[in-house]
Each structure stands twice: as C-alpha cells, then as structure tokens.
Amino acid sequence: MYAGHIVGLLRGLFFRAVYYKNIKASLFFLQANSRIEVFSKASRVTIGRFVYIRKNASLRVDLGGELHLGDKVFINDNCNINCVGRVSIGAHTKIAPNVCINDHDHNYKSSSNDHLLIGEVTIGSNVWIGSNVVILRDTTIGDNAVIAAGSIVKGNVPSDTVFMNKRERHYIPYAAASGAP
C-alpha cells in the first residue's frame, strides 16, 4: 500500500469519527483537500467498501439529505456533490475530474420561504461519468451507462447507453464597430 493510500484511509477514518452520528461507512479513502461536510443532524451519509475519493473533492450534505455511495465507487479530482434531498451512486461507478452533481436548484422565481427546489439523483451501478459533466436534480442514470465528457444531464438516461449532448458549431457574424481599422 502506498503512503498516499494510508493517508487517504486515515483521512477517511477522521471524517467518519468527526461525523460519527451521520456517516455509516466501512473502509474508504479520502485524499488531500477532499472533504465531507454534514450541516444537519438529520443528514445521512452511507459509504460502501473501498470507495476512493481523490484530491479536492467536496461532498456536502444538508437539510436532512441522504448521500449513498456504493462499494468501490471512484470519485476523481475536483468533483462536487451537493445533496439536500437524495443522491445515490451505485457500486463500481467511476466519476472523472470536475464533475458536479446537484439534487437541488435555487428557487429564484418564488418569493416564498422555500428557497430550494429539492429533487433526487440516482446513478446506477457500473456507470462511467466523463470529465466536466453536470448532473442536475431529478435525474436517473441506469446501470452500465456512459455519460460523455462535458454533458449536462437532466432526466432519464436508460441503462446500457451512451449519453452525450449534441455539440454543433454555430458561428454568428457580427458587424465591426464603425470607425474600427
């Protein structure tokens, strides 16, 4: 075992001890500058066996949210998971760098006290999520799906499929400012 793995294991044990009432976990690894933040006594985090979270990742759970990571989930550098409802990630799922998962939106249209629109994100087992993907509330991704890099995902992604946003090139000509050389 490498020294980095040992440090990651110790960091995982530290966060499990800090949030002992909120985190249910076996062995997991949490590398440098990654953090788990639990802001509510009612929030719950369940982490499966041998979950590996790389550097600078942020897992935030608030307002009674439930975050579930299955066995052998891999979360790469600079990922953010924000959970106030429910986020569930199935076993053997791989998440590339700079992925953002949110189970809620800000309710900017309403003047009520409900400042969040809370939903759920469910990611199946053996899913591969590419770099710079954004996964929004009320999304379900089936088992064995692949999410292409740079995609924005909302809604249903069936099992055993590749999901990508269609990328087209658009050029919009503009008139040069008058008097410009």
N, C-alpha and C positions, 0 to 999 in steps of 0.2 A: 504494500500500500504506500502510495506516495505521501509526502509530508502535507501537500495540499489537501489530499483526501482526509487525512487525520484532522487537520484544522477545520475543514468543512463539517466533519462529523461532530467535532466539539462545538462548533457554532450552532449546529442543529440541536444538540443537547441543551445548549444555553438557552435558545429561544423556547424550547419545549419546557424548560424549567421556569422561565420568566412568565409564560402564559400557561402554566400547568393546568388551570381550570378550563382553558379554551382550546388547547391543542391536544388532539389524540394522535399519537404517531409512534411508529417503531423507529428503526434507523433511517435517517435521511441526512443529506449533505447540503450545506448552505455555505457557498464560497464568500470571499471577501466582499464587503459593502452590500451584500444582499440582506434583506430584512423581511421579517414578518411582523406586521403591525395589527394588533387587535384593539379596536377602540370601544368595544361594548362588551359588557359582561355576558350578554346573551349571544354573542357571536361564537361560532364554532369552526374549527379548522381540523380536518382529518387528512393525515398524510400517510400514504401507503409505504410499503417497504422499499428501500433503496431508491427513493426519489432523489434526484440530483438537481440542485439549483445553482447555476453558475453566477458569475460576478454581476453586481449592480442590479439585481432583480428586486422588485418590490411587490410583496403580496400584502394587500390592505383589506381588512375585513371590518365592517362597521354595521351598526343598526340591526343587530341580530342576524347578520348574513351568515351563510354556510358555504365554506370552501372545502371541496373534496378533491384530493389528488390521489389517483390510483397508484398501484405498485409500478415501480420502475419508470415513472414519468421523468422526462428530461426537459428542463427549462433553461434555455441558453441566456447569454449576457443581455442586460438592459431590458428585460421583459417586465411588464407591469400588469398585475391582476388586481382589479378593484371590484370588491364584492360587498354589496349591501343586501342582496337577495339571495341568490344561489348560483354558484359556479361549480360545475362538476367536470373533471377531466379524467378520462378513462385510462386504464393501465396501458403501459408501453407507448404512450403518446410522446412525440418529440416536438418541441417548440423551438424554432430558430431565434436568432437575436432580434431585438427591438419589436417584439410582438406586444400588443396591448389588448387586454380582454376586460370589458366593462359590462356589468349586468344592469346598469342603470344609465339614465340620461338626466340632465338638469331640466326641470320643468320651467322653461323661460316664458311660456305662453300664459301661465296661470298666475293669478295674484293670490292664490290660496297658500296656506302654510305648507302644503305638500311640495317641497322644492325639488323632489326627485321622482322620476318615473322609474319604478323598480321592475325588473324582469328577471330572466333566468338565462344562463348559458350552459348548455350541455354539450360536451365534446366526448365522443365515443372512444373506444379503445383502438390502439394501433393507428392513431391519426398522425399525420405529418403536416405541421404548420410552417410555412416558409417565412423568410425574413420580412420584417416591416408590415406584417398583417395586423389589421384592426378587426376585432370581433366585438360586435355590438349586442345590446340586450335582446332577449327573445330570439336567440339563435340556438339551433340544434345541428350538430355536425355528427353524421353517422360514423360507424366503425369503418376503419381502413380507408378513410377519405384522405385526400391530399389537397391542401389549400396552397395555391400558388403564391409566390412572393409578391408583396405589395397589394394584396387583395383587401377589400373591405367586405366583411361578411355580416349579413343580417338575414335571418330567416332560416329556412331548412336546407341543409346540404345532405343529400342521400348517401348512404353507405356505399363504399367501393366506387367512388367517383373522384374526379379531379375538378376542383372549383377554381376558376380564375375570372377576374373582372376583365371584360373585353377592353383592350387598350388600343385606341385608334389615335392616329396623329391628326391633329387639326391645326391648320395654320390660318390665322386671322390677320389679313393685311391691315396695316394702319397707314394713315396719311402722315407724311413727315410734317413736322411743325413748320409753318411758314417762316421764312427768313433763315431756316437752318441751312448750313452749307451742304 
